[in-house]
Amino acid sequence: MFLKNISYIFVEVFGAVLLVFFLSMVVDTGRVVKLIPWIVALSSAASGYCVLEKGHSLKKHRYLFTAGAGCGSALLLYAVLSVFFFFSNGEGPFTSWDLLIFLAIGSCCGSLGGVIAAKKGVSPK
């Protein structure tokens, strides 16, 4: 079950990275960097939703798992995008404060994705 949940996080991060790659081809890098917190929020919410939707055996602490999935998605996205922007521009656009902000966004939006899944009725009771 753990590997399934990790695979959902990787799928959402892969989609977010593709979105950033596409945006960086169309728009200049400064504008893309300003959009990254919104992309992190979307990816984290989708990860939390997928973990709760697909993880039918999650009965206890399901919102903790969704917050963890959101944080994992935000952390992985921070790492991948830092490497991407470092090799494309020669400098990293993120600081350690950005990491804390991404983790906070990931935790909140992952939990909100779990709440949406629970409201929809896909989570176990």
C-alpha atoms as an extended CHARMM CRD file, in Angstrom:
* protein
*
       125  EXT
         1         1  MET       CA              0.0000000000        0.0000000000        0.0000000000  PROA      1               0.0000000000
         2         2  PHE       CA              2.8830000000        2.3640000000        0.7490000000  PROA      2               0.0000000000
         3         3  LEU       CA              4.3090000000        1.9700000000       -2.7560000000  PROA      3               0.0000000000
         4         4  LYS       CA              0.9090000000        2.7120000000       -4.2900000000  PROA      4               0.0000000000
         5         5  ASN       CA              0.6730000000        5.9580000000       -2.3470000000  PROA      5               0.0000000000
         6         6  ILE       CA              4.1980000000        6.9000000000       -3.3660000000  PROA      6               0.0000000000
         7         7  SER       CA              3.3210000000        6.2330000000       -6.9960000000  PROA      7               0.0000000000
         8         8  TYR       CA              0.3640000000        8.6480000000       -6.7720000000  PROA      8               0.0000000000
         9         9  ILE       CA              2.6940000000       11.3250000000       -5.4640000000  PROA      9               0.0000000000
        10        10  PHE       CA              5.1790000000       10.7010000000       -8.2900000000  PROA      10              0.0000000000
        11        11  VAL       CA              2.4170000000       10.9320000000      -10.8900000000  PROA      11              0.0000000000
        12        12  GLU       CA              1.2530000000       14.3000000000       -9.5620000000  PROA      12              0.0000000000
        13        13  VAL       CA              4.8020000000       15.6380000000       -9.3500000000  PROA      13              0.0000000000
        14        14  PHE       CA              5.5130000000       14.4670000000      -12.8960000000  PROA      14              0.0000000000
        15        15  GLY       CA              2.4310000000       16.3370000000      -14.1090000000  PROA      15              0.0000000000
        16        16  ALA       CA              3.4720000000       19.4870000000      -12.2710000000  PROA      16              0.0000000000
        17        17  VAL       CA              6.9930000000       19.2820000000      -13.7020000000  PROA      17              0.0000000000
        18        18  LEU       CA              5.5640000000       18.9140000000      -17.2050000000  PROA      18              0.0000000000
        19        19  LEU       CA              3.4000000000       21.9740000000      -16.5790000000  PROA      19              0.0000000000
        20        20  VAL       CA              6.4210000000       23.9870000000      -15.4450000000  PROA      20              0.0000000000
        21        21  PHE       CA              8.4410000000       22.8110000000      -18.4720000000  PROA      21              0.0000000000
        22        22  PHE       CA              5.6620000000       23.9000000000      -20.7960000000  PROA      22              0.0000000000
        23        23  LEU       CA              5.2400000000       27.2540000000      -19.0670000000  PROA      23              0.0000000000
        24        24  SER       CA              8.9790000000       27.8920000000      -19.1550000000  PROA      24              0.0000000000
        25        25  MET       CA              8.9420000000       27.4290000000      -22.9290000000  PROA      25              0.0000000000
        26        26  VAL       CA              6.0450000000       29.8310000000      -23.4180000000  PROA      26              0.0000000000
        27        27  VAL       CA              6.6210000000       32.4460000000      -20.6830000000  PROA      27              0.0000000000
        28        28  ASP       CA              9.8360000000       33.9130000000      -19.2730000000  PROA      28              0.0000000000
        29        29  THR       CA             11.3580000000       32.3140000000      -16.1920000000  PROA      29              0.0000000000
        30        30  GLY       CA             10.5170000000       35.1580000000      -13.8000000000  PROA      30              0.0000000000
        31        31  ARG       CA              6.8030000000       34.7170000000      -14.3600000000  PROA      31              0.0000000000
        32        32  VAL       CA              7.0230000000       30.9380000000      -14.0770000000  PROA      32              0.0000000000
        33        33  VAL       CA              8.7390000000       31.2330000000      -10.6840000000  PROA      33              0.0000000000
        34        34  LYS       CA              5.8670000000       33.4150000000       -9.4690000000  PROA      34              0.0000000000
        35        35  LEU       CA              3.3690000000       30.7130000000      -10.5100000000  PROA      35              0.0000000000
        36        36  ILE       CA              5.1660000000       27.8320000000       -8.7920000000  PROA      36              0.0000000000
        37        37  PRO       CA              3.3840000000       28.1260000000       -5.3870000000  PROA      37              0.0000000000
        38        38  TRP       CA              0.0590000000       27.7310000000       -7.2120000000  PROA      38              0.0000000000
        39        39  ILE       CA              1.3940000000       24.7000000000       -9.0690000000  PROA      39              0.0000000000
        40        40  VAL       CA              2.6360000000       23.2270000000       -5.7820000000  PROA      40              0.0000000000
        41        41  ALA       CA             -0.8120000000       23.7620000000       -4.2660000000  PROA      41              0.0000000000
        42        42  LEU       CA             -2.5400000000       22.0480000000       -7.1750000000  PROA      42              0.0000000000
        43        43  SER       CA             -0.1370000000       19.1030000000       -7.1500000000  PROA      43              0.0000000000
        44        44  SER       CA             -0.4200000000       18.6660000000       -3.3770000000  PROA      44              0.0000000000
        45        45  ALA       CA             -4.2110000000       18.7800000000       -3.4120000000  PROA      45              0.0000000000
        46        46  ALA       CA             -4.3170000000       16.2310000000       -6.2150000000  PROA      46              0.0000000000
        47        47  SER       CA             -1.9020000000       13.9710000000       -4.2960000000  PROA      47              0.0000000000
        48        48  GLY       CA             -4.0380000000       14.1610000000       -1.1560000000  PROA      48              0.0000000000
        49        49  TYR       CA             -7.1530000000       13.4310000000       -3.1640000000  PROA      49              0.0000000000
        50        50  CYS       CA             -5.6130000000       10.4280000000       -4.9500000000  PROA      50              0.0000000000
        51        51  VAL       CA             -4.2060000000        8.9480000000       -1.7530000000  PROA      51              0.0000000000
        52        52  LEU       CA             -7.6040000000        9.0240000000       -0.0990000000  PROA      52              0.0000000000
        53        53  GLU       CA             -9.5080000000        7.9930000000       -3.2060000000  PROA      53              0.0000000000
        54        54  LYS       CA             -7.3320000000        5.0210000000       -4.0950000000  PROA      54              0.0000000000
        55        55  GLY       CA             -6.3150000000        4.0090000000       -0.5670000000  PROA      55              0.0000000000
        56        56  HSD       CA             -9.4290000000        2.1460000000        0.4780000000  PROA      56              0.0000000000
        57        57  SER       CA             -7.7450000000        0.6230000000        3.5170000000  PROA      57              0.0000000000
        58        58  LEU       CA             -7.0390000000        4.0000000000        5.1350000000  PROA      58              0.0000000000
        59        59  LYS       CA             -9.4480000000        4.1930000000        8.0390000000  PROA      59              0.0000000000
        60        60  LYS       CA             -7.4840000000        5.7130000000       10.8750000000  PROA      60              0.0000000000
        61        61  HSD       CA             -5.5370000000        8.9290000000       10.4700000000  PROA      61              0.0000000000
        62        62  ARG       CA             -6.6000000000        9.3790000000        6.8620000000  PROA      62              0.0000000000
        63        63  TYR       CA             -6.1620000000       13.1580000000        6.9580000000  PROA      63              0.0000000000
        64        64  LEU       CA             -2.6610000000       12.7180000000        8.3510000000  PROA      64              0.0000000000
        65        65  PHE       CA             -1.8420000000       10.5610000000        5.3350000000  PROA      65              0.0000000000
        66        66  THR       CA             -3.2330000000       13.1790000000        2.9570000000  PROA      66              0.0000000000
        67        67  ALA       CA             -1.2250000000       15.9460000000        4.6370000000  PROA      67              0.0000000000
        68        68  GLY       CA              1.8660000000       13.7440000000        4.3880000000  PROA      68              0.0000000000
        69        69  ALA       CA              1.1870000000       13.1150000000        0.7180000000  PROA      69              0.0000000000
        70        70  GLY       CA              0.8880000000       16.8600000000        0.1460000000  PROA      70              0.0000000000
        71        71  CYS       CA              4.1540000000       17.5150000000        1.9860000000  PROA      71              0.0000000000
        72        72  GLY       CA              5.8910000000       14.7430000000        0.0680000000  PROA      72              0.0000000000
        73        73  SER       CA              4.6350000000       16.1410000000       -3.2040000000  PROA      73              0.0000000000
        74        74  ALA       CA              5.7910000000       19.6570000000       -2.2860000000  PROA      74              0.0000000000
        75        75  LEU       CA              9.2100000000       18.4200000000       -1.1510000000  PROA      75              0.0000000000
        76        76  LEU       CA              9.7860000000       16.3550000000       -4.2730000000  PROA      76              0.0000000000
        77        77  LEU       CA              8.5980000000       19.1850000000       -6.4970000000  PROA      77              0.0000000000
        78        78  TYR       CA             10.9270000000       21.6210000000       -4.7090000000  PROA      78              0.0000000000
        79        79  ALA       CA             13.8850000000       19.3220000000       -5.3110000000  PROA      79              0.0000000000
        80        80  VAL       CA             13.1230000000       18.6200000000       -8.9630000000  PROA      80              0.0000000000
        81        81  LEU       CA             12.4020000000       22.2430000000       -9.8200000000  PROA      81              0.0000000000
        82        82  SER       CA             15.5180000000       23.4600000000       -7.9940000000  PROA      82              0.0000000000
        83        83  VAL       CA             17.6550000000       21.1330000000      -10.0920000000  PROA      83              0.0000000000
        84        84  PHE       CA             15.7990000000       22.0970000000      -13.2750000000  PROA      84              0.0000000000
        85        85  PHE       CA             16.1710000000       25.8450000000      -12.7210000000  PROA      85              0.0000000000
        86        86  PHE       CA             19.7910000000       25.4610000000      -11.6130000000  PROA      86              0.0000000000
        87        87  PHE       CA             20.7560000000       23.6980000000      -14.8220000000  PROA      87              0.0000000000
        88        88  SER       CA             18.7000000000       25.9860000000      -17.0550000000  PROA      88              0.0000000000
        89        89  ASN       CA             19.6660000000       29.3630000000      -15.5130000000  PROA      89              0.0000000000
        90        90  GLY       CA             22.8150000000       28.6140000000      -13.5730000000  PROA      90              0.0000000000
        91        91  GLU       CA             21.3130000000       29.7910000000      -10.2860000000  PROA      91              0.0000000000
        92        92  GLY       CA             18.7120000000       28.4780000000       -7.9100000000  PROA      92              0.0000000000
        93        93  PRO       CA             15.5360000000       30.5630000000       -7.5990000000  PROA      93              0.0000000000
        94        94  PHE       CA             14.4720000000       29.0780000000       -4.2520000000  PROA      94              0.0000000000
        95        95  THR       CA             15.6790000000       29.6830000000       -0.7130000000  PROA      95              0.0000000000
        96        96  SER       CA             15.2330000000       27.6600000000        2.4570000000  PROA      96              0.0000000000
        97        97  TRP       CA             12.2580000000       29.8610000000        3.3300000000  PROA      97              0.0000000000
        98        98  ASP       CA             10.6550000000       28.8040000000        0.0740000000  PROA      98              0.0000000000
        99        99  LEU       CA             11.0130000000       25.1990000000        1.1850000000  PROA      99              0.0000000000
       100       100  LEU       CA              9.1260000000       25.9530000000        4.3920000000  PROA      100             0.0000000000
       101       101  ILE       CA              6.4420000000       27.7980000000        2.4480000000  PROA      101             0.0000000000
       102       102  PHE       CA              6.1260000000       24.9070000000       -0.0050000000  PROA      102             0.0000000000
       103       103  LEU       CA              5.7810000000       22.4280000000        2.8620000000  PROA      103             0.0000000000
       104       104  ALA       CA              3.0880000000       24.5500000000        4.5030000000  PROA      104             0.0000000000
       105       105  ILE       CA              1.2260000000       24.8730000000        1.2020000000  PROA      105             0.0000000000
       106       106  GLY       CA              1.6210000000       21.1470000000        0.5810000000  PROA      106             0.0000000000
       107       107  SER       CA              0.3170000000       20.1820000000        3.9900000000  PROA      107             0.0000000000
       108       108  CYS       CA             -2.7160000000       22.4650000000        3.8180000000  PROA      108             0.0000000000
       109       109  CYS       CA             -3.6410000000       21.6580000000        0.2450000000  PROA      109             0.0000000000
       110       110  GLY       CA             -3.0500000000       17.9250000000        0.7060000000  PROA      110             0.0000000000
       111       111  SER       CA             -5.4660000000       17.9690000000        3.6270000000  PROA      111             0.0000000000
       112       112  LEU       CA             -7.9610000000       19.9650000000        1.5800000000  PROA      112             0.0000000000
       113       113  GLY       CA             -7.6920000000       17.3990000000       -1.2120000000  PROA      113             0.0000000000
       114       114  GLY       CA             -8.4870000000       14.7040000000        1.3490000000  PROA      114             0.0000000000
       115       115  VAL       CA            -11.4700000000       16.6940000000        2.5900000000  PROA      115             0.0000000000
       116       116  ILE       CA            -12.7750000000       16.9870000000       -0.9580000000  PROA      116             0.0000000000
       117       117  ALA       CA            -12.3770000000       13.2210000000       -1.4290000000  PROA      117             0.0000000000
       118       118  ALA       CA            -14.1890000000       12.5910000000        1.8460000000  PROA      118             0.0000000000
       119       119  LYS       CA            -17.0170000000       14.9720000000        0.9350000000  PROA      119             0.0000000000
       120       120  LYS       CA            -17.3550000000       13.2900000000       -2.4290000000  PROA      120             0.0000000000
       121       121  GLY       CA            -17.8250000000       10.0200000000       -0.6020000000  PROA      121             0.0000000000
       122       122  VAL       CA            -14.9110000000        8.0580000000       -1.9810000000  PROA      122             0.0000000000
       123       123  SER       CA            -13.1440000000        7.5900000000        1.3350000000  PROA      123             0.0000000000
       124       124  PRO       CA            -13.8190000000        4.6900000000        3.6850000000  PROA      124             0.0000000000
       125       125  LYS       CA            -16.1230000000        5.4380000000        6.5850000000  PROA      125             0.0000000000
